[in-house]
Amino acid sequence: MSQTMPTTIPPELHYEHQKVIHICDLMRSVNLTPKKFMKALLTNKNMAVKARRAMWGSDDSWNSTLEIVNDIRGLVCDNLEGKGNWKNYILDQAKFYVALDGSQHHQPREGVTWFNARTVTPSFFSAEARLSRDQHLMATGAPFLYELIKSKVIQSDLDGIEEDNTKDLQSLVDLEGDTLSYDFSKGRGTRADRRAHLIALATSSMIGFACNRRNNGLQLADSVSLVACGVTERVASYLHWLGLASSRKTANMALGSLGQCSKKKIIQKVKSATVLRPILCIDNIDFEQRVHTKTVKTKSRMFHGTWGYLHSIDPQLLSQVDPSDLTLRSYKKAIEDSTNRVVKTSSFFPTNSQTQHFCAVVKSQIAHVLFSCMAKVKDTESVSSHPPPIDPIRPHIPDITMLKMMVASDNSSKGIGEVLQGITNQTNETSLEACEHLQIMEGRSADQQPIQTKA
């Protein structure tokens, strides 16, 4: 049965309010109120009725639907009691959607939301792993809660609590080492945006950990950092109670797993070195095991030990050197040849080209300061603000492997013997194998004196 629309509108229904009143009178004649009509239109199962509301939630009709919702809010919030009712309604909706955020208690995913302290590896603390955890929290773990907290903090900053300063942001990014995941590519971010992002991430993670202890990415990393920084167990327990860190027991398990990884890495670094063994750097350290509540059996103790690390030489640098020049025979020959070498004082002074280069560098630095802070000139080409190029050193992250801290009695022969024994135990070498590659280098440590005495 086809439906026809009236071609003309009666004169008494020309204005909008006349149409509204006419429709309300018509609904009253069929025993309907505007609220009953809206409820029936939105919930009735009849196909013809469902067809009339089918587009309300689509992308094309969302703007007009949102206008209706906003008009209802404006009507309800016209008085104090209505504002309270609307806030309670929004609060209930927020509770509902916050509860839907994240995985359920029976859905922990190892390596995504849950990290086993017994199998933690150093890659867990990398910038990439942290970025992955943060992105998962923002996209899947707690997106609604994250956006809610961030908007509140940003709004507080816009009210004047936090000053907007983009220069502060740049220094903060440098200090963080670009490990944070907030994306400023769409525009220059502010310090307030960065601060809101961090607060929202930490708070969302705390709440997720309180609801499900297997959402422990941030907490596991924090607990290990607290132990490494020497935070007392009392403070660590309080942070664990707040949901900012895992327990000290969990942190010790993670440290045990990291220790096993480091043990394998130390052996691998020593065994894989063919041309030149890694440089071994050690130094003395005194550390205290402090006890807050002292008794006859428990009291603070002071330990004297040694810490150190292996510094593996850059393979690209070694590839530029002839392996035969790094042997003991080549070293002895170089020492023998240097005995008859004539030393000239001119060798200790810079050449003419080096002096000119140094002057150009100083002038460029002065010009850079003047142009950026004081003077304004049109012709900047006559005075360069950039230093002349030099032979650059390729920047790279040094390959450093930390050794396990060793307890030694003192700087005596016995003490350095204990240290050397501890090093060979970690490198899985015999004393004879270690001595074949041992070369003492000058340094501040008093340990070298007993070594030279024993040698």
TIFI-366083 format. One record per residue (C-alpha): x, y, z; residue in three letters; residue number from 1. Coordinates in nm, 4 decimals. Example, Ala and Ser with C-alpha at 12.3 -4.5 7.8 and 13.67 -1.06 7.14 Angstrom:
% residues 2
SITE     east    north       up  aa   i
SITE   1.2300  -0.4500   0.7800 ALA   1
SITE   1.3670  -0.1060   0.7140 SER   2
//
This chain:
% residues 455
SITE     east    north       up  aa   i
SITE   0.0000   0.0000   0.0000 MET   1
SITE   0.1611   0.3212  -0.1123 SER   2
SITE   0.1748   0.6283   0.1067 GLN   3
SITE   0.1346   0.9755  -0.0423 THR   4
SITE   0.2679   1.2938   0.1117 MET   5
SITE   0.0371   1.5975   0.1183 PRO   6
SITE   0.1271   1.8465  -0.1494 THR   7
SITE   0.0100   2.1462   0.0505 THR   8
SITE   0.0265   2.2315   0.4200 ILE   9
SITE  -0.2858   2.3767   0.5825 PRO  10
SITE  -0.2547   2.7467   0.6702 PRO  11
SITE  -0.2995   2.6768   1.0406 GLU  12
SITE   0.0146   2.4529   1.0354 LEU  13
SITE   0.2484   2.6974   0.8679 HIS  14
SITE   0.4782   2.7581   1.1680 TYR  15
SITE   0.6855   2.4986   1.3526 GLU  16
SITE   0.5178   2.5450   1.6904 HIS  17
SITE   0.1786   2.4931   1.5237 GLN  18
SITE   0.2978   2.1634   1.3802 LYS  19
SITE   0.4315   2.0519   1.7195 VAL  20
SITE   0.1065   2.1348   1.8956 ILE  21
SITE  -0.0950   1.9619   1.6243 HIS  22
SITE   0.1134   1.6439   1.6503 ILE  23
SITE   0.0896   1.6469   2.0317 CYS  24
SITE  -0.2888   1.6786   2.0073 ASP  25
SITE  -0.2938   1.3920   1.7600 LEU  26
SITE  -0.0843   1.1735   1.9942 MET  27
SITE  -0.3146   1.2570   2.2851 ARG  28
SITE  -0.6114   1.1463   2.0773 SER  29
SITE  -0.4547   0.7986   2.0422 VAL  30
SITE  -0.3552   0.7847   2.4115 ASN  31
SITE   0.0147   0.8660   2.3593 LEU  32
SITE   0.2413   1.1212   2.5221 THR  33
SITE   0.5583   1.2584   2.3579 PRO  34
SITE   0.7723   1.0394   2.5860 LYS  35
SITE   0.5639   0.7286   2.5123 LYS  36
SITE   0.5860   0.8044   2.1437 PHE  37
SITE   0.9673   0.8434   2.1543 MET  38
SITE   1.0064   0.5243   2.3570 LYS  39
SITE   0.7878   0.3307   2.1143 ALA  40
SITE   0.9731   0.4735   1.8157 LEU  41
SITE   1.3089   0.3691   1.9605 LEU  42
SITE   1.2145   0.0246   2.0988 THR  43
SITE   0.9196  -0.1143   1.8997 ASN  44
SITE   1.0031  -0.4369   1.7127 LYS  45
SITE   0.7712  -0.3754   1.4178 ASN  46
SITE   0.9654  -0.3702   1.0908 MET  47
SITE   0.7974  -0.0538   0.9685 ALA  48
SITE   0.8878   0.1232   1.2933 VAL  49
SITE   1.2418  -0.0123   1.2888 LYS  50
SITE   1.2874   0.1169   0.9353 ALA  51
SITE   1.2032   0.4699   1.0514 ARG  52
SITE   1.4801   0.4671   1.3126 ARG  53
SITE   1.7365   0.2581   1.1260 ALA  54
SITE   1.9626   0.5501   1.0325 MET  55
SITE   1.9751   0.7176   1.3733 TRP  56
SITE   2.3004   0.5486   1.4767 GLY  57
SITE   2.4765   0.5570   1.1390 SER  58
SITE   2.7675   0.7850   1.0580 ASP  59
SITE   2.5599   0.9876   0.8134 ASP  60
SITE   2.2904   1.0663   1.0708 SER  61
SITE   2.5049   1.0834   1.3840 TRP  62
SITE   2.5331   1.4630   1.3857 ASN  63
SITE   2.1564   1.5124   1.3872 SER  64
SITE   2.1172   1.2389   1.6502 THR  65
SITE   2.3787   1.4108   1.8649 LEU  66
SITE   2.1889   1.7389   1.8356 GLU  67
SITE   1.8804   1.5693   1.9796 ILE  68
SITE   2.0815   1.4262   2.2711 VAL  69
SITE   2.2361   1.7674   2.3408 ASN  70
SITE   1.8944   1.9332   2.3324 ASP  71
SITE   1.7675   1.6792   2.5865 ILE  72
SITE   2.0675   1.7558   2.8055 ARG  73
SITE   1.9998   2.1285   2.7819 GLY  74
SITE   1.6376   2.0740   2.8801 LEU  75
SITE   1.7192   1.8441   3.1735 VAL  76
SITE   2.0015   2.0645   3.3043 CYS  77
SITE   1.7834   2.3744   3.3079 ASP  78
SITE   1.7538   2.3480   3.6870 ASN  79
SITE   1.9739   2.2336   3.9742 LEU  80
SITE   1.7885   1.9076   4.0327 GLU  81
SITE   1.8045   1.8218   3.6644 GLY  82
SITE   2.1798   1.8827   3.6574 LYS  83
SITE   2.2246   1.6353   3.9420 GLY  84
SITE   2.0126   1.3752   3.7648 ASN  85
SITE   2.2079   1.4212   3.4414 TRP  86
SITE   2.5427   1.3906   3.6211 LYS  87
SITE   2.4273   1.0683   3.7858 ASN  88
SITE   2.3231   0.9332   3.4471 TYR  89
SITE   2.6582   1.0219   3.2868 ILE  90
SITE   2.8395   0.8733   3.5873 LEU  91
SITE   2.6526   0.5456   3.5486 ASP  92
SITE   2.7398   0.5366   3.1791 GLN  93
SITE   3.1061   0.6101   3.2551 ALA  94
SITE   3.1136   0.3288   3.5117 LYS  95
SITE   2.9655   0.0935   3.2550 PHE  96
SITE   3.2192   0.1712   2.9829 TYR  97
SITE   3.5160   0.1795   3.2218 VAL  98
SITE   3.4167  -0.1697   3.3356 ALA  99
SITE   3.4240  -0.2838   2.9726 LEU 100
SITE   3.7824  -0.1619   2.9237 ASP 101
SITE   4.0603  -0.4187   2.9138 GLY 102
SITE   4.0664  -0.7953   2.9264 SER 103
SITE   3.8658  -0.9927   3.1779 GLN 104
SITE   4.0150  -1.1726   3.4778 HIS 105
SITE   4.0170  -1.5018   3.2900 HIS 106
SITE   4.1866  -1.3586   2.9805 GLN 107
SITE   4.5490  -1.2737   3.0721 PRO 108
SITE   4.7810  -1.2758   2.7713 ARG 109
SITE   5.1447  -1.3331   2.8562 GLU 110
SITE   5.3729  -1.0816   2.6914 GLY 111
SITE   5.0866  -0.8375   2.6293 VAL 112
SITE   4.9102  -0.7706   2.9585 THR 113
SITE   5.0868  -1.0179   3.1885 TRP 114
SITE   5.4629  -1.0581   3.2237 PHE 115
SITE   5.6091  -1.3519   3.4141 ASN 116
SITE   5.8808  -1.2382   3.6557 ALA 117
SITE   6.0601  -1.5738   3.6221 ARG 118
SITE   6.1139  -1.5286   3.2468 THR 119
SITE   6.1874  -1.1549   3.2207 VAL 120
SITE   6.4637  -1.0601   2.9760 THR 121
SITE   6.6505  -0.7296   2.9283 PRO 122
SITE   6.4372  -0.6551   2.6213 SER 123
SITE   6.1433  -0.6004   2.8577 PHE 124
SITE   6.3024  -0.2692   2.9658 PHE 125
SITE   6.3776  -0.1440   2.6142 SER 126
SITE   6.2154   0.1665   2.4698 ALA 127
SITE   6.0352  -0.0415   2.2073 GLU 128
SITE   5.8810  -0.2720   2.4682 ALA 129
SITE   5.7669   0.0213   2.6791 ARG 130
SITE   5.6157   0.1887   2.3739 LEU 131
SITE   5.4312  -0.1328   2.2854 SER 132
SITE   5.2859  -0.1617   2.6365 ARG 133
SITE   5.1754   0.2022   2.6354 ASP 134
SITE   5.0108   0.1714   2.2957 GLN 135
SITE   4.8265  -0.1436   2.4025 HIS 136
SITE   4.6975   0.0342   2.7122 LEU 137
SITE   4.5755   0.3337   2.5104 MET 138
SITE   4.4172   0.1281   2.2312 ALA 139
SITE   4.2912  -0.1882   2.4030 THR 140
SITE   4.3681  -0.1978   2.7747 GLY 141
SITE   4.1858   0.1118   2.9002 ALA 142
SITE   4.1165   0.3581   2.6160 PRO 143
SITE   3.8054   0.5119   2.7736 PHE 144
SITE   3.9664   0.5636   3.1136 LEU 145
SITE   4.2882   0.6944   2.9562 TYR 146
SITE   4.1078   0.9573   2.7486 GLU 147
SITE   3.8884   1.0563   3.0435 LEU 148
SITE   4.1820   1.1177   3.2788 ILE 149
SITE   4.3904   1.2908   3.0128 LYS 150
SITE   4.1111   1.5317   2.9221 SER 151
SITE   4.0645   1.6220   3.2889 LYS 152
SITE   4.4351   1.6951   3.3392 VAL 153
SITE   4.4590   1.8952   3.0166 ILE 154
SITE   4.1530   2.0985   3.1115 GLN 155
SITE   4.3098   2.1763   3.4489 SER 156
SITE   4.6271   2.2911   3.2747 ASP 157
SITE   4.4262   2.5118   3.0398 LEU 158
SITE   4.2721   2.6802   3.3424 ASP 159
SITE   4.6146   2.8136   3.4325 GLY 160
SITE   4.7574   2.5514   3.6675 ILE 161
SITE   5.0330   2.4544   3.4237 GLU 162
SITE   5.2062   2.7033   3.1998 GLU 163
SITE   5.2176   2.6164   2.8319 ASP 164
SITE   5.5791   2.6152   2.7232 ASN 165
SITE   5.6970   2.4308   2.4141 THR 166
SITE   6.0633   2.4825   2.5025 LYS 167
SITE   6.0121   2.2826   2.8209 ASP 168
SITE   5.8663   2.0048   2.6088 LEU 169
SITE   6.1788   1.9744   2.3974 GLN 170
SITE   6.4017   1.9396   2.7025 SER 171
SITE   6.1639   1.6828   2.8482 LEU 172
SITE   6.1691   1.4782   2.5285 VAL 173
SITE   6.5493   1.4767   2.5380 ASP 174
SITE   6.5531   1.3607   2.9003 LEU 175
SITE   6.3041   1.0852   2.8323 GLU 176
SITE   6.5095   0.9584   2.5400 GLY 177
SITE   6.2052   0.9482   2.3085 ASP 178
SITE   6.0733   0.6437   2.4955 THR 179
SITE   5.7267   0.7828   2.5506 LEU 180
SITE   5.4576   0.7009   2.3001 SER 181
SITE   5.2575   1.0216   2.2721 TYR 182
SITE   5.2406   1.1334   1.9092 ASP 183
SITE   5.3091   1.5013   1.8446 PHE 184
SITE   5.3370   1.4623   1.4671 SER 185
SITE   5.0036   1.6352   1.4094 LYS 186
SITE   5.1251   1.9516   1.5787 GLY 187
SITE   5.3709   2.0949   1.8236 ARG 188
SITE   5.2914   1.9372   2.1564 GLY 189
SITE   5.3034   2.1202   2.4838 THR 190
SITE   5.4404   2.0309   2.8204 ARG 191
SITE   5.0811   2.0101   2.9440 ALA 192
SITE   5.0008   1.7464   2.6789 ASP 193
SITE   5.3049   1.5447   2.7789 ARG 194
SITE   5.2204   1.5671   3.1467 ARG 195
SITE   4.8577   1.4687   3.0898 ALA 196
SITE   4.9677   1.1732   2.8784 HIS 197
SITE   5.2021   1.0411   3.1476 LEU 198
SITE   4.9514   1.0880   3.4292 ILE 199
SITE   4.6751   0.9164   3.2320 ALA 200
SITE   4.9018   0.6227   3.1455 LEU 201
SITE   5.0214   0.5735   3.5024 ALA 202
SITE   4.6747   0.6086   3.6555 THR 203
SITE   4.5138   0.3722   3.4050 SER 204
SITE   4.7874   0.1166   3.4685 SER 205
SITE   4.7446   0.1477   3.8463 MET 206
SITE   4.3701   0.0853   3.8209 ILE 207
SITE   4.4211  -0.2064   3.5832 GLY 208
SITE   4.6728  -0.3628   3.8231 PHE 209
SITE   4.4350  -0.3155   4.1179 ALA 210
SITE   4.1557  -0.4905   3.9257 CYS 211
SITE   4.3744  -0.7686   3.7896 ASN 212
SITE   4.7252  -0.8323   3.9249 ARG 213
SITE   4.8249  -0.9840   3.5916 ARG 214
SITE   4.8112  -0.6429   3.4243 ASN 215
SITE   5.1604  -0.5843   3.5579 ASN 216
SITE   5.3752  -0.4302   3.2820 GLY 217
SITE   5.4391  -0.0933   3.4476 LEU 218
SITE   5.4465  -0.2400   3.7976 GLN 219
SITE   5.7080  -0.5046   3.7169 LEU 220
SITE   5.9368  -0.2475   3.5550 ALA 221
SITE   5.8926  -0.0085   3.8490 ASP 222
SITE   5.9621  -0.2753   4.1114 SER 223
SITE   6.2937  -0.3711   3.9489 VAL 224
SITE   6.3890  -0.0030   3.9186 SER 225
SITE   6.3104   0.0529   4.2869 LEU 226
SITE   6.5483  -0.2264   4.3879 VAL 227
SITE   6.8193  -0.0955   4.1553 ALA 228
SITE   6.7821   0.2573   4.2950 CYS 229
SITE   6.8101   0.1396   4.6556 GLY 230
SITE   6.4554   0.2270   4.7625 VAL 231
SITE   6.3781   0.0769   5.1012 THR 232
SITE   6.1438  -0.2162   5.1337 GLU 233
SITE   5.9066  -0.0055   5.3423 ARG 234
SITE   5.8599   0.2493   5.0639 VAL 235
SITE   5.8406  -0.0254   4.8005 ALA 236
SITE   5.5653  -0.1986   4.9978 SER 237
SITE   5.3660   0.1239   5.0106 TYR 238
SITE   5.4025   0.1754   4.6344 LEU 239
SITE   5.2943  -0.1857   4.5829 HIS 240
SITE   4.9858  -0.1200   4.7961 TRP 241
SITE   4.9035   0.1829   4.5786 LEU 242
SITE   4.9410  -0.0224   4.2605 GLY 243
SITE   5.2505   0.1538   4.1285 LEU 244
SITE   5.4887  -0.1403   4.1692 ALA 245
SITE   5.4906  -0.5150   4.2129 SER 246
SITE   5.5988  -0.6740   4.5385 SER 247
SITE   5.9627  -0.6991   4.6426 ARG 248
SITE   5.9397  -1.0778   4.6075 LYS 249
SITE   5.8344  -1.0398   4.2434 THR 250
SITE   6.1175  -0.7924   4.1841 ALA 251
SITE   6.3726  -1.0392   4.3234 ASN 252
SITE   6.2371  -1.3099   4.0921 MET 253
SITE   6.2765  -1.0755   3.7964 ALA 254
SITE   6.6311  -0.9887   3.9029 LEU 255
SITE   6.7114  -1.3591   3.9204 GLY 256
SITE   6.5883  -1.4057   3.5642 SER 257
SITE   6.7858  -1.1016   3.4476 LEU 258
SITE   7.0929  -1.2388   3.6241 GLY 259
SITE   7.0715  -1.5639   3.4293 GLN 260
SITE   7.0447  -1.3676   3.1036 CYS 261
SITE   7.3457  -1.1551   3.1993 SER 262
SITE   7.5465  -1.4648   3.2906 LYS 263
SITE   7.4898  -1.6131   2.9456 LYS 264
SITE   7.5649  -1.2800   2.7792 LYS 265
SITE   7.8982  -1.2395   2.9620 ILE 266
SITE   8.0136  -1.5853   2.8535 ILE 267
SITE   7.8998  -1.5175   2.4966 GLN 268
SITE   8.0827  -1.1835   2.4799 LYS 269
SITE   8.4103  -1.3353   2.5992 VAL 270
SITE   8.3920  -1.6433   2.3784 LYS 271
SITE   8.2920  -1.4517   2.0639 SER 272
SITE   8.5880  -1.2107   2.0835 ALA 273
SITE   8.8528  -1.3365   1.8422 THR 274
SITE   9.0883  -1.0483   1.7587 VAL 275
SITE   9.0737  -0.8400   2.0753 LEU 276
SITE   8.9138  -0.9363   2.4040 ARG 277
SITE   8.6637  -0.6961   2.5666 PRO 278
SITE   8.8053  -0.4257   2.7919 ILE 279
SITE   8.7434  -0.5102   3.1575 LEU 280
SITE   8.6795  -0.2070   3.3799 CYS 281
SITE   8.6517  -0.2513   3.7577 ILE 282
SITE   8.6368  -0.0212   4.0566 ASP 283
SITE   8.5878  -0.0488   4.4310 ASN 284
SITE   8.2559   0.0219   4.5972 ILE 285
SITE   8.1319   0.0248   4.9554 ASP 286
SITE   7.7644  -0.0514   5.0075 PHE 287
SITE   7.5533  -0.0839   5.3184 GLU 288
SITE   7.2713  -0.3211   5.4006 GLN 289
SITE   7.0587  -0.0929   5.6147 ARG 290
SITE   6.8082  -0.2263   5.8671 VAL 291
SITE   6.5487   0.0196   5.9988 HIS 292
SITE   6.4341  -0.1827   6.2991 THR 293
SITE   6.7554  -0.3042   6.4572 LYS 294
SITE   6.7730  -0.6000   6.6940 THR 295
SITE   7.0477  -0.8155   6.8387 VAL 296
SITE   7.0385  -1.0454   6.5357 LYS 297
SITE   6.9516  -0.7908   6.2671 THR 298
SITE   7.1586  -0.4781   6.2196 LYS 299
SITE   7.3062  -0.2732   5.9381 SER 300
SITE   7.6164  -0.4140   5.7695 ARG 301
SITE   7.8816  -0.2566   5.5500 MET 302
SITE   8.0299  -0.4520   5.2586 PHE 303
SITE   8.3431  -0.3815   5.0569 HIS 304
SITE   8.3175  -0.5006   4.7010 GLY 305
SITE   8.4023  -0.4469   4.3373 THR 306
SITE   8.1795  -0.3693   4.0435 TRP 307
SITE   8.2721  -0.3623   3.6764 GLY 308
SITE   8.1712  -0.4166   3.3172 TYR 309
SITE   8.2929  -0.5530   2.9850 LEU 310
SITE   8.3329  -0.3013   2.7031 HIS 311
SITE   8.3340  -0.4799   2.3684 SER 312
SITE   8.5222  -0.2995   2.0923 ILE 313
SITE   8.3168  -0.1756   1.7979 ASP 314
SITE   8.3449  -0.4428   1.5224 PRO 315
SITE   8.3503  -0.1735   1.2533 GLN 316
SITE   8.6506  -0.0147   1.4214 LEU 317
SITE   8.8302  -0.3485   1.4481 LEU 318
SITE   8.7685  -0.4183   1.0797 SER 319
SITE   8.9863  -0.1159   0.9938 GLN 320
SITE   9.2859  -0.2603   1.1816 VAL 321
SITE   9.5148  -0.5391   1.0680 ASP 322
SITE   9.4711  -0.8291   1.3159 PRO 323
SITE   9.8466  -0.8908   1.3082 SER 324
SITE   9.9017  -0.5447   1.4613 ASP 325
SITE   9.7084  -0.6482   1.7719 LEU 326
SITE   9.9370  -0.9347   1.8716 THR 327
SITE  10.1922  -0.9392   2.1520 LEU 328
SITE  10.4774  -0.9705   1.9013 ARG 329
SITE  10.3643  -0.6558   1.7205 SER 330
SITE  10.3383  -0.4721   2.0520 TYR 331
SITE  10.6936  -0.5669   2.1549 LYS 332
SITE  10.8289  -0.4649   1.8143 LYS 333
SITE  10.6598  -0.1234   1.8381 ALA 334
SITE  10.8138  -0.0681   2.1822 ILE 335
SITE  11.1553  -0.1703   2.0525 GLU 336
SITE  11.1332   0.0627   1.7515 ASP 337
SITE  11.0318   0.3562   1.9699 SER 338
SITE  11.3566   0.3423   2.1701 THR 339
SITE  11.5580   0.5003   1.8870 ASN 340
SITE  11.2918   0.7449   1.7768 ARG 341
SITE  11.3879   1.1135   1.7887 VAL 342
SITE  11.1286   1.3192   1.9780 VAL 343
SITE  11.0683   1.6666   1.8352 LYS 344
SITE  10.8937   1.9419   2.0284 THR 345
SITE  10.7043   2.0430   1.7151 SER 346
SITE  10.5133   1.7179   1.7371 SER 347
SITE  10.3361   1.8476   2.0479 PHE 348
SITE  10.2114   2.1708   1.8859 PHE 349
SITE   9.9171   2.2102   1.6477 PRO 350
SITE   9.9841   2.2656   1.2809 THR 351
SITE   9.8927   2.5849   1.0970 ASN 352
SITE   9.5790   2.4301   0.9468 SER 353
SITE   9.4686   2.3010   1.2875 GLN 354
SITE   9.5129   2.6475   1.4400 THR 355
SITE   9.3084   2.8096   1.1634 GLN 356
SITE   9.0382   2.5488   1.2080 HIS 357
SITE   9.0242   2.6157   1.5828 PHE 358
SITE   8.9890   2.9924   1.5223 CYS 359
SITE   8.7065   2.9320   1.2754 ALA 360
SITE   8.5233   2.7138   1.5288 VAL 361
SITE   8.5488   2.9800   1.8013 VAL 362
SITE   8.4304   3.2543   1.5649 LYS 363
SITE   8.1331   3.0467   1.4515 SER 364
SITE   8.0304   2.9828   1.8122 GLN 365
SITE   8.0476   3.3536   1.8949 ILE 366
SITE   7.8490   3.4381   1.5812 ALA 367
SITE   7.5854   3.1774   1.6654 HIS 368
SITE   7.5311   3.3287   2.0110 VAL 369
SITE   7.5140   3.6844   1.8741 LEU 370
SITE   7.2704   3.5981   1.5946 PHE 371
SITE   7.0388   3.3971   1.8197 SER 372
SITE   7.0376   3.6216   2.1277 CYS 373
SITE   7.1438   3.9757   2.0410 MET 374
SITE   7.2308   4.0953   1.6930 ALA 375
SITE   7.0071   4.0933   1.3871 LYS 376
SITE   7.1911   4.1216   1.0557 VAL 377
SITE   7.0773   4.0798   0.6994 LYS 378
SITE   7.4029   3.9408   0.5600 ASP 379
SITE   7.4666   3.6240   0.7610 THR 380
SITE   7.6840   3.4616   0.4940 GLU 381
SITE   7.9852   3.6835   0.5637 SER 382
SITE   8.0136   3.5434   0.9161 VAL 383
SITE   7.9332   3.1743   0.9398 SER 384
SITE   7.7461   3.0563   1.2483 SER 385
SITE   7.8255   2.6917   1.1777 HIS 386
SITE   8.1678   2.5431   1.2554 PRO 387
SITE   8.3699   2.4086   0.9624 PRO 388
SITE   8.3456   2.0334   0.9059 PRO 389
SITE   8.5940   1.7968   1.0632 ILE 390
SITE   8.6615   1.4267   1.0493 ASP 391
SITE   8.3640   1.3055   1.2537 PRO 392
SITE   8.3568   1.0038   1.4806 ILE 393
SITE   8.0670   0.7733   1.4057 ARG 394
SITE   7.8244   0.7957   1.6985 PRO 395
SITE   7.7058   0.4638   1.8346 HIS 396
SITE   7.5834   0.3173   2.1602 ILE 397
SITE   7.8742   0.1466   2.3407 PRO 398
SITE   7.8463  -0.2287   2.3799 ASP 399
SITE   7.8687  -0.2576   2.7598 ILE 400
SITE   7.7880  -0.5697   2.9607 THR 401
SITE   7.7681  -0.5311   3.3365 MET 402
SITE   7.9377  -0.7842   3.5627 LEU 403
SITE   7.7888  -0.9225   3.8778 LYS 404
SITE   7.8961  -0.7281   4.1848 MET 405
SITE   8.1722  -0.9090   4.3721 MET 406
SITE   8.2538  -0.8973   4.7419 VAL 407
SITE   8.6246  -0.8495   4.8159 ALA 408
SITE   8.8016  -0.8119   5.1469 SER 409
SITE   9.0198  -0.5063   5.0632 ASP 410
SITE   9.2863  -0.3826   4.8199 ASN 411
SITE   9.5348  -0.6489   4.9281 SER 412
SITE   9.6597  -0.9365   4.7180 SER 413
SITE   9.3955  -1.1552   4.8757 LYS 414
SITE   9.1227  -0.9086   4.7857 GLY 415
SITE   9.2221  -0.8728   4.4206 ILE 416
SITE   9.2607  -1.2496   4.4045 GLY 417
SITE   8.8984  -1.2846   4.5120 GLU 418
SITE   8.7956  -1.0339   4.2453 VAL 419
SITE   8.9870  -1.2134   3.9696 LEU 420
SITE   8.8404  -1.5438   4.0788 GLN 421
SITE   8.4933  -1.3899   4.0675 GLY 422
SITE   8.5565  -1.2592   3.7158 ILE 423
SITE   8.6767  -1.5963   3.5856 THR 424
SITE   8.3722  -1.7616   3.7409 ASN 425
SITE   8.1474  -1.5240   3.5460 GLN 426
SITE   8.3353  -1.5575   3.2158 THR 427
SITE   8.3518  -1.9377   3.2513 ASN 428
SITE   8.7288  -1.9377   3.1968 GLU 429
SITE   9.0104  -2.1047   3.3819 THR 430
SITE   9.2755  -1.8940   3.5517 SER 431
SITE   9.5290  -1.9908   3.2843 LEU 432
SITE   9.2974  -1.8898   2.9980 GLU 433
SITE   9.2258  -1.5547   3.1610 ALA 434
SITE   9.5950  -1.4772   3.2208 CYS 435
SITE   9.6765  -1.5293   2.8533 GLU 436
SITE   9.4703  -1.2210   2.7639 HIS 437
SITE   9.5303  -1.0083   3.0755 LEU 438
SITE   9.6860  -0.6680   3.0105 GLN 439
SITE   9.6946  -0.4164   3.2975 ILE 440
SITE   9.6161  -0.0567   3.2036 MET 441
SITE   9.6744   0.2524   3.4147 GLU 442
SITE   9.3819   0.3791   3.6175 GLY 443
SITE   9.2733   0.5235   3.9490 ARG 444
SITE   9.1819   0.1935   4.1080 SER 445
SITE   9.4186   0.0767   4.3797 ALA 446
SITE   9.3535  -0.2798   4.2686 ASP 447
SITE   9.6180  -0.2531   3.9954 GLN 448
SITE   9.8986  -0.2265   4.2527 GLN 449
SITE   9.8361  -0.5759   4.3987 PRO 450
SITE   9.7984  -0.7101   4.0433 ILE 451
SITE  10.1374  -0.5726   3.9395 GLN 452
SITE  10.2897  -0.7036   4.2621 THR 453
SITE  10.1551  -1.0525   4.1981 LYS 454
SITE  10.2652  -1.0382   3.8351 ALA 455
//
